[in-house]
Amino acid sequence: MSAAAKRVRLRLDPADNSRLASLCGRLDQHLRQVERGLGVSIASRGNVFSISGQSRVVERAREILKELYRTTKDGASLTAESVDLVLRRFNEPGRSPGAETPLDLRLPKCDFRPKTQAQTRYVRDIQSHDVTFGIGPAGTGKTWLAVACAVDALERDQVGRIVLVRPAVEAGESLGFLPGDLGQKVDPYLRPLYDALNEMLGADRVARLIDKGVIELAPLAYMRGRTLTGSFIILDEAQNTTVAQMKMFLTRIGYRSTIVVTGDVTQTDLPKGQVSGLRHASEVLSGIDAIAFMYFDEADIVRHPLVQRIVAAYERPLRGQDGI
């Protein structure tokens, strides 16, 4: 073993055979995944692990195994995806081995754990600012985390209402031709927000809260003239707002309210030549202290690893061009 190499011993307690089997994976595939990701060698006997490799990554590998073992505490089964997410989180620049991100969100039906440092900063921005923009590609968690913060605020009685807002497919919001009442017209556009709420609160409770008006679903055009107090308001797919619509929406905020705006400026459905309200807002509001901007990129995508490469491939020809 070279001078720069190191071997450490890790004992994981309690020695639970079911949890250890989940940690190692079938034919030790999870251990091999960690080895490939960090360039280390891992040997195991029962609940004792020996990790060998370059000293700068051996400690990181130890912390990753400890983190993965903690994940199995409540009977959760590890998958290749969950191992990959932990590897990526610990490999982010500026993260020291063993560093924790103490964020506690009250989500009755699911556990919360930030998957990247960007997600941690985003949640903290939402909790400490009246208005937060989450801007970046699909798969970075910007909408799901916004809903999670809204549910947390509702559970802690910090707000009395959650308002979910989204432009229709067309920026002009031509909803009249669609069949059904307002809720049925808007439902297809709000489905990602519904899905997140159902995951966090359960479908039955979400339905009851909608009936009581505690959760409100609204197309952007119906926000004009309102002032929302004691509310958590989320505007999703904000790249499809015009400058005038964005100004109208942001000026709806009342006392004890929080606004989160999410979108991807590379995927606008606005007519060619029309400026996105999201892009414009990021330029004109950047100097206001009470407003936070969190910019995600393809490195923050937490879906299938191939999604990162797809987004990067589409982004390359757009860089340096206006595109919107």
Residue frames relative to the residue before (quaternion, step in Angstrom):
aa qw qx qy qz dx dy dz
M 1.0000 0.0000 0.0000 0.0000 0.00 0.00 0.00
S 0.4288 -0.7237 0.4797 0.2494 3.61 -0.75 1.02
A 0.6913 -0.4901 0.3394 0.4084 3.51 -1.34 0.31
A 0.6924 0.4711 -0.2793 0.4697 3.57 1.10 -0.67
A 0.5993 0.5732 -0.3563 0.4306 3.57 1.30 -0.17
K 0.1131 -0.7919 0.5997 0.0217 3.53 -1.24 0.50
R 0.1255 -0.7583 0.6317 0.1008 3.54 -1.24 0.53
V 0.0442 -0.7961 0.6035 0.0074 3.56 -0.88 0.95
R 0.3184 -0.7268 0.5819 0.1782 3.52 -1.24 0.55
L 0.0743 -0.7990 0.5967 0.0030 3.56 -0.91 0.96
R 0.1086 -0.7734 0.6230 0.0444 3.56 -0.87 1.03
L 0.1761 -0.8001 0.5690 0.0717 3.56 -0.68 1.10
D 0.0187 -0.8002 0.5981 -0.0394 3.55 -0.69 1.14
P 0.5317 -0.1870 -0.8259 -0.0113 1.48 -2.13 1.34
A 0.5254 -0.6376 0.4618 0.3227 3.57 -1.17 0.57
D 0.0808 0.8010 -0.5766 0.1396 3.53 0.07 1.38
N 0.4115 -0.7556 0.4526 0.2344 3.58 -0.44 1.24
S 0.6439 0.5250 -0.3269 0.4504 3.60 1.01 -0.77
R 0.6760 0.4830 -0.2882 0.4761 3.56 0.95 -0.87
L 0.6451 0.5194 -0.3187 0.4611 3.57 1.01 -0.80
A 0.6327 0.5205 -0.3323 0.4673 3.59 1.05 -0.75
S 0.6465 0.5070 -0.3177 0.4733 3.58 1.02 -0.77
L 0.6316 0.5398 -0.3245 0.4521 3.56 1.01 -0.84
C 0.7314 0.4363 -0.2496 0.4608 3.59 0.78 -0.99
G 0.3228 -0.7576 0.5040 0.2606 3.56 1.06 -0.77
R 0.6650 -0.4921 0.3716 0.4215 3.53 -1.29 0.28
L 0.8321 -0.0101 -0.0675 0.5504 3.54 -0.78 1.14
D 0.6023 -0.6063 0.3286 0.4020 3.58 1.12 0.81
Q 0.2381 0.8204 -0.4986 0.1473 3.59 1.14 0.55
H 0.6393 0.5178 -0.3442 0.4525 3.62 1.07 -0.61
L 0.6254 0.5165 -0.3378 0.4776 3.58 1.05 -0.71
R 0.6489 0.5062 -0.3206 0.4689 3.58 0.99 -0.82
Q 0.6189 0.5484 -0.3364 0.4506 3.57 1.09 -0.71
V 0.6478 0.4931 -0.3062 0.4934 3.58 1.04 -0.79
E 0.6208 0.5454 -0.3393 0.4494 3.59 0.99 -0.82
R 0.6915 0.4726 -0.2860 0.4655 3.58 0.84 -0.97
G 0.6748 0.5261 -0.2975 0.4235 3.55 0.99 -0.83
L 0.7941 0.2972 -0.1377 0.5121 3.58 1.08 -0.70
G 0.4160 -0.7091 0.4774 0.3101 3.59 1.18 -0.34
V 0.5061 0.6137 -0.4425 0.4140 3.57 1.00 0.85
S 0.3490 -0.6881 0.5838 0.2530 3.53 -1.38 0.03
I 0.0825 -0.8104 0.5799 0.0068 3.59 -0.83 1.02
A 0.0433 -0.7646 0.6430 0.0070 3.53 -0.93 1.00
S 0.1044 -0.8150 0.5690 0.0332 3.58 -1.00 0.77
R 0.0092 0.7431 -0.6690 -0.0067 3.50 -1.28 0.62
G 0.8024 -0.0717 0.0022 0.5924 3.54 -0.24 1.28
N 0.7713 -0.3023 0.2518 0.5003 3.55 -0.79 -1.08
V 0.5844 0.5445 -0.3802 0.4663 3.58 1.24 0.38
F 0.0994 -0.8062 0.5832 -0.0053 3.54 -0.81 1.11
S 0.1791 -0.7526 0.6256 0.1007 3.54 -1.11 0.79
I 0.0932 -0.8072 0.5829 -0.0029 3.55 -0.69 1.14
S 0.0328 -0.8040 0.5931 -0.0265 3.58 -0.74 1.08
G 0.4056 0.6976 -0.5321 0.2565 3.54 -1.12 0.70
Q 0.7493 -0.3321 0.2772 0.5015 3.54 -1.25 -0.32
S 0.5866 -0.6461 0.3624 0.3273 3.55 -0.86 1.01
R 0.6560 0.5477 -0.3283 0.4025 3.60 1.02 -0.73
V 0.7581 0.3537 -0.2127 0.5049 3.61 1.17 -0.41
V 0.5100 0.6581 -0.4279 0.3517 3.60 1.18 -0.32
E 0.6577 0.4993 -0.3123 0.4697 3.59 0.95 -0.86
R 0.6296 0.5267 -0.3326 0.4643 3.56 1.04 -0.74
A 0.6374 0.5230 -0.3262 0.4625 3.59 0.99 -0.81
R 0.6303 0.5307 -0.3346 0.4574 3.58 1.01 -0.78
E 0.6733 0.4915 -0.2959 0.4665 3.58 0.91 -0.90
I 0.6293 0.5322 -0.3339 0.4575 3.58 1.06 -0.72
L 0.6510 0.5009 -0.3189 0.4728 3.61 0.93 -0.82
K 0.6397 0.5139 -0.3229 0.4717 3.58 0.99 -0.77
E 0.6561 0.5071 -0.3054 0.4680 3.57 0.98 -0.86
L 0.6577 0.5017 -0.3097 0.4688 3.58 0.94 -0.86
Y 0.6494 0.5099 -0.3234 0.4623 3.59 0.99 -0.76
R 0.6200 0.5323 -0.3409 0.4647 3.58 1.05 -0.73
T 0.6134 0.5741 -0.3388 0.4234 3.56 1.07 -0.75
T 0.6928 0.4812 -0.2762 0.4606 3.60 1.08 -0.66
K 0.3866 0.7786 -0.4452 0.2147 3.60 1.28 -0.13
D 0.7806 0.3258 -0.1678 0.5063 3.58 0.89 -0.90
G 0.6939 -0.5035 0.2693 0.4387 3.55 1.13 0.61
A 0.4262 0.7032 -0.4719 0.3182 3.57 1.26 0.12
S 0.3280 -0.7389 0.5569 0.1907 3.57 -1.01 0.84
L 0.4029 -0.7089 0.5263 0.2411 3.54 -0.90 0.91
T 0.1310 -0.7590 0.6330 0.0781 3.54 -1.19 0.66
A 0.6728 -0.4649 0.3661 0.4441 3.56 -1.27 0.20
E 0.6269 0.5466 -0.3334 0.4440 3.59 1.08 -0.74
S 0.6918 0.4725 -0.2952 0.4595 3.59 0.84 -0.93
V 0.6167 0.5207 -0.3491 0.4762 3.60 1.07 -0.64
D 0.6431 0.5314 -0.3179 0.4506 3.57 0.97 -0.87
L 0.6570 0.5166 -0.3142 0.4504 3.59 0.96 -0.86
V 0.6548 0.4925 -0.3178 0.4772 3.59 0.98 -0.80
L 0.6220 0.5383 -0.3367 0.4583 3.58 0.99 -0.78
R 0.6824 0.4851 -0.2926 0.4619 3.56 0.86 -0.94
R 0.6463 0.5251 -0.3337 0.4417 3.58 0.95 -0.78
F 0.7115 0.4436 -0.2610 0.4784 3.58 0.93 -0.86
N 0.6746 0.4903 -0.3005 0.4629 3.58 1.20 -0.39
E 0.4427 0.7032 -0.4603 0.3124 3.58 1.25 -0.04
P 0.5592 -0.6140 0.4337 0.3496 3.61 -0.99 0.78
G 0.8031 0.3057 -0.2268 0.4584 3.52 -1.05 0.80
R 0.5871 0.5577 -0.3914 0.4371 3.58 1.24 -0.06
S 0.2635 -0.7559 0.5805 0.1495 3.55 -0.86 0.99
P 0.6037 -0.5740 0.3971 0.3853 3.60 -1.06 0.70
G 0.8113 0.2529 -0.2029 0.4865 3.53 -0.97 0.92
A 0.4644 0.6813 -0.4611 0.3280 3.60 1.20 -0.12
E 0.1887 -0.7910 0.5761 0.0827 3.54 -0.90 0.95
T 0.2708 -0.7372 0.5949 0.1713 3.55 -1.24 0.42
P 0.1374 -0.8535 0.4986 0.0635 3.59 0.19 1.29
L 0.2170 0.7470 -0.5926 0.2093 3.55 0.12 1.32
D 0.0771 -0.8059 0.5870 0.0002 3.54 -0.82 1.02
L 0.0299 0.7912 -0.6078 0.0604 3.56 -0.39 1.25
R 0.3600 -0.7348 0.5371 0.2051 3.56 -0.91 0.93
L 0.1223 0.7663 -0.6112 0.1559 3.53 -0.31 1.34
P 0.3706 -0.8011 0.4138 0.2228 3.61 -0.05 1.27
K 0.7988 0.3462 -0.1599 0.4653 3.59 0.92 -0.84
C 0.7981 0.1757 -0.1245 0.5627 3.62 1.16 -0.03
D 0.5003 -0.6370 0.5006 0.3056 3.53 -1.28 0.42
F 0.2324 -0.7643 0.5842 0.1434 3.53 -1.18 0.57
R 0.1731 0.7403 -0.6390 0.1164 3.52 -0.99 0.92
P 0.4025 -0.7161 0.5019 0.2706 3.63 -0.61 1.06
K 0.3557 -0.7718 0.4985 0.1714 3.54 -0.97 0.91
T 0.7756 0.1440 -0.0978 0.6067 3.58 1.25 -0.31
Q 0.6265 -0.5172 0.4124 0.4122 3.55 -1.27 0.26
A 0.6029 0.5569 -0.3596 0.4439 3.58 1.07 -0.68
Q 0.6432 0.5119 -0.3286 0.4650 3.60 0.97 -0.77
T 0.6304 0.5306 -0.3319 0.4592 3.58 1.01 -0.79
R 0.6696 0.4863 -0.3026 0.4729 3.60 0.88 -0.92
Y 0.6242 0.5552 -0.3295 0.4400 3.57 1.01 -0.81
V 0.6705 0.4848 -0.2971 0.4766 3.59 0.86 -0.96
R 0.6644 0.4950 -0.3149 0.4631 3.58 0.91 -0.83
D 0.6091 0.5362 -0.3508 0.4674 3.58 1.07 -0.68
I 0.6558 0.5124 -0.3148 0.4563 3.59 0.90 -0.90
Q 0.6962 0.4897 -0.2762 0.4462 3.56 0.94 -0.89
S 0.7749 0.3619 -0.1751 0.4877 3.58 1.14 -0.54
H 0.7190 0.3793 -0.2447 0.5285 3.62 1.25 0.07
D 0.5328 -0.6216 0.4722 0.3267 3.55 -1.18 0.59
V 0.7878 0.1039 -0.0355 0.6060 3.57 1.07 -0.77
T 0.0004 0.7914 -0.6105 0.0304 3.59 -0.88 0.97
F 0.2030 -0.7519 0.6171 0.1119 3.54 -1.03 0.88
G 0.0979 -0.7567 0.6437 0.0585 3.57 -0.96 0.92
I 0.0166 0.8310 -0.5486 0.0908 3.55 -0.28 1.29
G 0.4740 0.6653 -0.4801 0.3196 3.58 -0.79 0.98
P 0.7164 -0.4806 0.3035 0.4046 3.57 -1.31 0.12
A 0.6669 -0.4777 0.3918 0.4165 3.53 -1.34 0.23
G 0.7652 0.3943 -0.2748 0.4282 3.54 -1.18 0.62
T 0.5726 0.6040 -0.3845 0.3994 3.62 1.23 0.06
G 0.5361 -0.6646 0.3832 0.3523 3.59 1.27 -0.07
K 0.3804 0.7705 -0.4645 0.2143 3.59 1.22 0.07
T 0.6872 0.4505 -0.2898 0.4906 3.63 0.99 -0.74
W 0.6473 0.5253 -0.3230 0.4481 3.60 0.88 -0.92
L 0.6841 0.4822 -0.2910 0.4635 3.59 0.90 -0.88
A 0.6057 0.5411 -0.3573 0.4613 3.59 1.06 -0.66
V 0.6584 0.4860 -0.3050 0.4870 3.59 0.96 -0.86
A 0.6238 0.5445 -0.3395 0.4464 3.60 1.00 -0.79
C 0.6625 0.4885 -0.3014 0.4813 3.59 0.96 -0.83
A 0.6253 0.5318 -0.3349 0.4626 3.58 1.07 -0.70
V 0.6541 0.4994 -0.3051 0.4793 3.59 0.94 -0.90
D 0.6355 0.5298 -0.3241 0.4587 3.58 0.96 -0.85
A 0.6656 0.4983 -0.3038 0.4652 3.60 0.91 -0.89
L 0.6456 0.5071 -0.3150 0.4763 3.59 1.05 -0.76
E 0.6657 0.5091 -0.3030 0.4538 3.59 0.92 -0.89
R 0.7149 0.4176 -0.2467 0.5037 3.60 1.09 -0.64
D 0.4414 -0.7175 0.4290 0.3260 3.59 1.32 0.15
Q 0.3481 0.7290 -0.5104 0.2949 3.57 1.08 0.71
V 0.7573 0.1254 -0.0952 0.6338 3.56 1.28 -0.44
G 0.3897 -0.7317 0.5101 0.2292 3.54 -1.22 0.44
R 0.7955 0.1794 -0.0707 0.5744 3.54 1.28 -0.18
I 0.2096 -0.7229 0.6424 0.1444 3.52 -1.24 0.62
V 0.0931 -0.7912 0.6039 0.0244 3.56 -0.80 1.03
L 0.1342 -0.8003 0.5837 0.0275 3.57 -0.65 1.17
V 0.0338 -0.8196 0.5692 -0.0566 3.55 -0.58 1.19
R 0.0964 0.7887 -0.6031 0.0703 3.54 -1.04 0.79
P 0.4479 -0.6423 0.5278 0.3291 3.60 -0.99 0.65
A 0.4981 -0.5916 0.5236 0.3573 3.54 -1.24 0.42
V 0.7454 -0.3879 0.2647 0.4731 3.58 -1.28 0.11
E 0.7265 0.3414 -0.2142 0.5566 3.55 0.99 -0.86
A 0.5370 -0.6289 0.4489 0.3385 3.58 -0.99 0.78
G 0.6526 0.5244 -0.3159 0.4464 3.60 1.12 -0.60
E 0.3254 -0.7980 0.4562 0.2218 3.59 1.36 -0.12
S 0.1706 0.7885 -0.5644 0.1752 3.57 0.67 1.11
L 0.0185 0.8480 -0.5261 0.0625 3.57 0.16 1.32
G 0.5080 0.7173 -0.4014 0.2575 3.56 1.18 -0.50
F 0.6786 0.5114 -0.3114 0.4254 3.61 0.98 -0.72
L 0.5765 0.5986 -0.3872 0.3994 3.61 1.21 -0.33
P 0.4841 -0.6715 0.4676 0.3101 3.64 -1.00 0.71
G 0.7244 0.4728 -0.3159 0.3898 3.55 -1.32 0.32
D 0.6374 -0.5066 0.4092 0.4118 3.52 -1.39 -0.03
L 0.7651 -0.3780 0.2409 0.4624 3.57 -1.31 0.02
G 0.6548 0.5252 -0.3216 0.4382 3.57 0.93 -0.90
Q 0.6780 0.4856 -0.2890 0.4701 3.57 0.98 -0.86
K 0.6243 0.5369 -0.3425 0.4525 3.58 1.08 -0.66
V 0.7436 0.4273 -0.2156 0.4670 3.56 0.92 -0.97
D 0.4940 0.7252 -0.4007 0.2637 3.57 1.15 -0.66
P 0.6763 0.4953 -0.3390 0.4270 3.66 0.75 -0.87
Y 0.6799 0.4961 -0.2935 0.4534 3.59 1.03 -0.74
L 0.7199 0.4249 -0.2386 0.4943 3.59 1.17 -0.57
R 0.3521 0.7856 -0.4668 0.2023 3.60 1.24 -0.01
P 0.6459 0.5055 -0.3604 0.4443 3.69 0.85 -0.70
L 0.6520 0.4956 -0.3161 0.4789 3.59 1.07 -0.69
Y 0.5956 0.5506 -0.3436 0.4733 3.59 1.07 -0.74
D 0.6725 0.5177 -0.3041 0.4327 3.55 0.80 -1.05
A 0.6580 0.5006 -0.3105 0.4691 3.58 0.96 -0.85
L 0.6522 0.5119 -0.3149 0.4620 3.60 0.93 -0.86
N 0.6557 0.5118 -0.3161 0.4563 3.59 0.92 -0.87
E 0.6418 0.5244 -0.3215 0.4579 3.56 1.03 -0.77
M 0.7480 0.4279 -0.2184 0.4579 3.59 0.97 -0.85
L 0.8015 0.2771 -0.1185 0.5165 3.59 1.04 -0.77
G 0.4812 -0.6283 0.4660 0.3957 3.57 1.14 -0.54
A 0.5662 -0.6525 0.3878 0.3214 3.56 -0.91 0.94
D 0.6453 0.5357 -0.3332 0.4308 3.61 0.95 -0.81
R 0.6879 0.4674 -0.2929 0.4719 3.57 0.88 -0.91
V 0.6096 0.5433 -0.3552 0.4550 3.60 1.02 -0.74
A 0.6499 0.5161 -0.3190 0.4578 3.60 0.94 -0.88
R 0.6560 0.5062 -0.3140 0.4634 3.61 0.96 -0.85
L 0.6714 0.4987 -0.3018 0.4575 3.59 0.94 -0.88
I 0.6172 0.5216 -0.3443 0.4780 3.59 1.09 -0.64
D 0.6451 0.5244 -0.3176 0.4562 3.60 0.97 -0.88
K 0.7087 0.4505 -0.2536 0.4800 3.58 1.04 -0.78
G 0.4944 -0.6704 0.4234 0.3562 3.58 1.25 -0.23
V 0.4271 0.6901 -0.4756 0.3394 3.59 1.25 0.21
I 0.7244 0.2036 -0.1582 0.6394 3.56 1.20 -0.61
E 0.0716 -0.8142 0.5761 -0.0061 3.55 -0.67 1.13
L 0.1967 -0.7674 0.6036 0.0898 3.55 -0.98 0.91
A 0.0846 0.8313 -0.5381 0.1110 3.58 -0.62 1.06
P 0.3918 -0.6598 0.5755 0.2826 3.56 -1.04 0.71
L 0.6559 -0.5601 0.3369 0.3775 3.54 -1.08 0.70
A 0.6366 0.5620 -0.3380 0.4057 3.60 0.94 -0.84
Y 0.6784 0.5049 -0.2925 0.4464 3.60 1.12 -0.63
M 0.5414 0.6253 -0.4017 0.3932 3.62 1.24 0.07
R 0.5030 0.6814 -0.4213 0.3244 3.58 1.17 -0.42
G 0.8208 0.2556 -0.2026 0.4690 3.56 -0.99 0.92
R 0.6257 0.5523 -0.3426 0.4314 3.61 1.23 -0.16
T 0.1424 -0.7243 0.6599 0.1403 3.54 -1.37 0.35
L 0.1687 -0.8217 0.5419 0.0516 3.57 -0.58 1.17
T 0.0489 -0.7954 0.6040 -0.0108 3.58 -0.57 1.19
G 0.8334 0.1798 -0.1411 0.5032 3.56 -1.17 0.59
S 0.5647 0.6110 -0.3600 0.4220 3.56 1.10 0.69
F 0.2705 -0.6919 0.6380 0.2028 3.51 -1.34 0.41
I 0.0645 -0.8377 0.5410 -0.0372 3.55 -0.36 1.29
I 0.0899 -0.7939 0.6011 0.0178 3.56 -0.82 1.03
L 0.1022 -0.7510 0.6496 0.0590 3.56 -0.90 0.99
D 0.1151 -0.8135 0.5698 0.0181 3.55 -0.46 1.25
E 0.8099 0.2110 -0.1911 0.5129 3.59 -1.22 0.55
A 0.1747 0.8520 -0.4783 0.1218 3.56 1.10 0.78
Q 0.4921 0.6473 -0.4473 0.3726 3.61 1.19 -0.14
N 0.6793 0.4831 -0.2845 0.4735 3.59 1.22 -0.40
T 0.5043 0.5994 -0.4557 0.4229 3.58 1.18 0.49
T 0.4152 -0.6437 0.5680 0.3010 3.53 -1.24 0.45
V 0.6841 -0.4563 0.3518 0.4472 3.57 -1.28 0.16
A 0.6663 0.5051 -0.3058 0.4555 3.60 0.92 -0.88
Q 0.6510 0.5118 -0.3174 0.4621 3.60 0.99 -0.80
M 0.6455 0.5155 -0.3270 0.4591 3.58 0.95 -0.82
K 0.6438 0.5078 -0.3243 0.4716 3.59 0.93 -0.84
M 0.6402 0.5261 -0.3199 0.4593 3.57 0.94 -0.88
F 0.6814 0.4989 -0.2979 0.4451 3.58 0.84 -0.96
L 0.6987 0.4893 -0.2906 0.4335 3.59 0.75 -1.01
T 0.6829 0.4758 -0.2921 0.4711 3.59 1.10 -0.56
R 0.4944 0.6349 -0.4446 0.3934 3.61 1.24 0.31
I 0.5266 0.6780 -0.4072 0.3119 3.60 1.16 -0.43
G 0.1406 -0.7771 0.6106 0.0600 3.54 -1.01 0.94
Y 0.7411 -0.3769 0.2893 0.4743 3.55 -1.29 -0.19
R 0.8416 0.1642 -0.1606 0.4888 3.55 -1.23 0.73
S 0.5523 0.5939 -0.4049 0.4223 3.57 1.09 0.66
T 0.2004 -0.7458 0.6255 0.1111 3.51 -1.30 0.52
I 0.1307 -0.7752 0.6141 0.0699 3.55 -1.03 0.84
V 0.0354 -0.7535 0.6556 0.0337 3.56 -1.07 0.82
V 0.1207 -0.7851 0.6070 0.0247 3.55 -0.85 1.05
T 0.0291 -0.8154 0.5780 -0.0116 3.60 -0.71 1.02
G 0.2719 0.7676 -0.5563 0.1658 3.56 -1.14 0.58
D 0.3163 -0.7112 0.5995 0.1865 3.51 -1.38 0.20
V 0.3265 -0.7985 0.4722 0.1809 3.59 -0.27 1.25
T 0.6223 0.5396 -0.3547 0.4425 3.62 1.22 -0.18
Q 0.7438 0.3803 -0.2151 0.5057 3.63 1.22 -0.15
T 0.2219 0.8012 -0.5248 0.1826 3.57 0.88 0.88
D 0.2789 -0.7413 0.5887 0.1615 3.55 -1.23 0.66
L 0.3702 0.7363 -0.4863 0.2906 3.58 1.23 0.30
P 0.6113 -0.5388 0.4132 0.4065 3.60 -1.17 0.46
K 0.6134 -0.5733 0.3964 0.3715 3.56 -1.06 0.73
G 0.7849 0.3018 -0.2457 0.4822 3.53 -0.91 0.97
Q 0.6146 0.5342 -0.3586 0.4563 3.61 1.24 -0.24
V 0.4258 -0.7201 0.4930 0.2391 3.57 -0.85 1.01
S 0.4315 -0.6898 0.5224 0.2549 3.56 -0.94 0.91
G 0.4863 -0.6719 0.4811 0.2839 3.55 -0.92 0.91
L 0.6136 0.5496 -0.3474 0.4481 3.56 1.14 -0.60
R 0.6700 0.4819 -0.3016 0.4774 3.57 0.88 -0.91
H 0.6488 0.5230 -0.3167 0.4531 3.59 0.94 -0.87
A 0.6562 0.5193 -0.3108 0.4508 3.58 0.94 -0.89
S 0.6475 0.5297 -0.3260 0.4402 3.58 0.98 -0.78
E 0.6742 0.4812 -0.2895 0.4797 3.57 1.21 -0.48
V 0.7735 0.3901 -0.2066 0.4548 3.59 0.82 -0.95
L 0.7401 0.4211 -0.2290 0.4717 3.63 1.14 -0.48
S 0.4283 0.7599 -0.4285 0.2357 3.58 1.26 -0.13
G 0.7051 0.4786 -0.2784 0.4431 3.62 1.11 -0.46
I 0.5495 0.6165 -0.3989 0.3986 3.61 1.25 0.07
D 0.4717 -0.7319 0.4166 0.2611 3.59 -0.57 1.19
A 0.7060 0.4802 -0.2767 0.4408 3.61 0.91 -0.82
I 0.6703 0.4463 -0.2887 0.5179 3.58 1.31 -0.05
A 0.1514 -0.7967 0.5824 0.0561 3.57 -0.81 1.07
F 0.1549 -0.7606 0.6234 0.0944 3.54 -1.16 0.69
M 0.0595 -0.7742 0.6301 0.0092 3.55 -0.83 1.07
Y 0.1256 -0.8063 0.5772 0.0294 3.55 -0.60 1.20
F 0.1684 -0.7731 0.6080 0.0655 3.55 -0.70 1.15
D 0.1057 -0.7700 0.6202 0.1063 3.56 -1.24 0.41
E 0.7696 -0.3860 0.2251 0.4561 3.57 -1.26 -0.01
A 0.5917 0.5769 -0.3721 0.4225 3.61 1.15 -0.48
D 0.6774 0.4966 -0.2844 0.4623 3.61 1.22 -0.43
I 0.4583 0.6906 -0.4550 0.3255 3.61 1.24 -0.06
V 0.1593 -0.8180 0.5508 0.0452 3.56 -0.81 1.05
R 0.4568 0.6270 -0.4846 0.4041 3.58 1.14 0.57
H 0.7957 -0.2147 0.1965 0.5312 3.58 -1.23 -0.43
P 0.5726 -0.6288 0.3927 0.3500 3.64 -0.87 0.88
L 0.5900 0.5862 -0.3690 0.4147 3.59 1.13 -0.57
V 0.5700 0.6045 -0.3872 0.3997 3.60 1.13 -0.60
Q 0.5954 0.5667 -0.3578 0.4432 3.59 1.04 -0.72
R 0.6990 0.4750 -0.2741 0.4589 3.55 0.87 -0.98
I 0.6192 0.5381 -0.3404 0.4596 3.58 1.08 -0.71
V 0.6658 0.4953 -0.3025 0.4689 3.58 0.88 -0.96
A 0.6511 0.5190 -0.3190 0.4527 3.58 0.93 -0.89
A 0.6499 0.5249 -0.3187 0.4477 3.58 0.99 -0.83
Y 0.6843 0.4668 -0.2868 0.4812 3.58 1.01 -0.77
E 0.6524 0.5398 -0.3148 0.4287 3.57 1.10 -0.68
R 0.5801 0.6453 -0.3814 0.3187 3.59 0.97 -0.80
P 0.7359 0.4055 -0.2766 0.4663 3.65 0.70 -0.87
L 0.6434 0.5433 -0.3254 0.4300 3.60 1.21 -0.34
R 0.5568 0.6278 -0.3985 0.3702 3.56 1.11 -0.56
G 0.7881 0.2639 -0.2293 0.5066 3.53 -0.89 0.99
Q 0.6751 0.4182 -0.2976 0.5298 3.58 1.31 -0.01
D 0.5697 -0.5892 0.4356 0.3722 3.57 -1.16 0.49
G 0.1080 -0.8752 0.4653 0.0758 3.56 0.93 -0.94
I 0.7729 0.2538 -0.1571 0.5600 3.60 1.19 -0.27
